Amino acid sequence: MKIFFSVLLFAFVAIQFIHINKANPKVRTDLKAPENIKKILKESCYDCHSNETNWPWYSSIAPISWFITSHVNEGRRHLNFSKWKVASRSKVKEIKRKIFDEINNGEMPLASYIYLHPAAEITFNELQEIKRWAGSGR
């Protein structure tokens, strides 16, 4: 049993030396939206959907760091507010429609994110504001 825990401890320490790139890419442009909308999105979405991720202390501990980094990279691939203006007008409409649908269906923000970041929970009134903004021009 001692050997098992010794090996487990050694493995845990060893994986801490595996480097994971958590650098935030340069912000090329940012979302243009009313201040109330931008505030909601910054609090609830930007950690996974922008180049302005605030990496919590536990994101430096493997294997948690692997999961969080993968999650942020995937979130940025799907939607990155830091590249908002790079998108064409039709792409922006499509993105806003997806934002509307994700929030309307309760798929975002993720429950696991809200659990660790309770301030990211979107209130009913905030949800209605985002729906109106994202639904504009539909």
C-alpha positions in Angstrom: 0.0 0.0 0.0 2.9 2.3 0.8 4.4 1.7 -2.6 1.1 2.4 -4.3 0.8 5.8 -2.6 4.5 6.6 -3.2 4.1 5.9 -6.9 0.9 8.0 -7.0 2.6 10.9 -5.2 5.6 10.7 -7.5 3.3 10.7 -10.6 1.4 13.7 -9.3 4.6 15.6 -8.7 6.0 14.5 -12.0 3.0 15.7 -14.0 3.4 19.2 -12.5 6.4 19.6 -14.8 4.4 19.2 -18.0 4.1 22.7 -19.3 0.7 23.9 -20.5 0.5 27.1 -22.5 -2.0 29.4 -20.7 -0.8 32.6 -22.4 -3.6 34.9 -23.5 -3.2 35.8 -27.1 -3.2 39.5 -28.0 -6.6 41.1 -28.1 -7.0 42.1 -31.7 -10.3 43.9 -31.2 -13.2 43.7 -28.8 -16.9 43.3 -28.7 -18.8 46.5 -29.5 -22.0 46.4 -27.4 -23.9 48.5 -25.0 -22.1 48.8 -21.6 -24.7 46.8 -19.7 -24.3 43.9 -22.2 -20.6 44.0 -22.2 -20.5 44.0 -18.4 -22.7 40.8 -18.3 -20.6 39.1 -21.0 -17.3 40.0 -19.3 -18.5 38.6 -16.0 -20.1 35.5 -17.4 -18.4 34.6 -20.7 -15.0 36.2 -21.2 -12.9 33.7 -19.2 -13.7 31.1 -21.8 -14.7 33.2 -24.8 -12.0 35.9 -25.1 -8.3 36.5 -25.0 -8.7 38.0 -21.6 -9.0 34.8 -19.5 -8.4 35.2 -15.8 -6.6 32.0 -14.9 -7.4 31.0 -11.4 -4.7 29.6 -9.1 -5.9 26.0 -9.5 -5.4 26.2 -13.3 -1.7 25.7 -12.6 -2.2 22.3 -10.9 -2.1 19.3 -13.2 -4.3 17.5 -14.2 -6.9 20.3 -13.5 -4.8 22.6 -15.7 -5.2 20.3 -18.7 -9.0 20.3 -18.4 -9.3 24.1 -17.9 -6.8 24.9 -20.7 -8.6 22.6 -23.1 -12.0 24.0 -22.1 -10.8 27.6 -22.7 -9.2 26.7 -26.0 -12.4 25.0 -27.2 -14.5 28.0 -26.0 -12.3 30.4 -27.9 -12.6 28.3 -31.0 -16.4 28.5 -30.8 -16.7 32.1 -29.9 -14.0 34.7 -29.2 -15.1 38.2 -28.3 -11.5 39.3 -28.8 -11.9 38.7 -32.5 -15.4 40.1 -32.8 -14.7 42.9 -35.3 -12.7 40.6 -37.5 -15.9 38.8 -38.3 -18.0 39.9 -41.3 -21.4 41.5 -40.8 -23.2 38.2 -41.7 -20.9 36.3 -39.3 -21.7 38.7 -36.5 -25.4 38.1 -37.1 -24.8 34.4 -37.0 -22.8 34.6 -33.8 -25.5 36.8 -32.1 -28.1 34.2 -33.1 -26.0 31.4 -31.6 -25.5 33.5 -28.4 -29.3 34.0 -28.3 -30.0 30.3 -28.8 -27.4 29.1 -26.2 -28.7 31.4 -23.5 -32.3 30.8 -24.4 -31.8 27.0 -24.2 -29.9 27.4 -20.8 -26.7 25.9 -22.3 -24.5 28.9 -21.4 -22.9 29.7 -19.1 -22.0 26.2 -18.2 -23.3 25.0 -14.8 -19.8 23.8 -13.9 -18.4 27.3 -14.5 -21.1 28.9 -12.4 -20.4 26.4 -9.6 -16.8 27.7 -9.4 -17.7 31.3 -10.3 -21.1 32.1 -8.7 -20.8 35.8 -9.8 -21.0 34.6 -13.4 -24.6 33.4 -13.0 -26.8 35.4 -15.3 -30.0 36.7 -13.6 -33.4 36.6 -15.3 -33.2 40.4 -16.1 -29.7 40.1 -17.5 -30.8 37.1 -19.6 -33.6 39.2 -21.0 -31.2 42.1 -21.9 -28.9 39.7 -23.7 -31.7 38.1 -25.5 -32.9 41.5 -26.7 -29.3 42.5 -27.8 -28.6 39.2 -29.4 -32.0 39.0 -31.1 -31.7 42.5 -32.5 -31.5 42.6 -36.3 -33.1 39.1 -36.5 
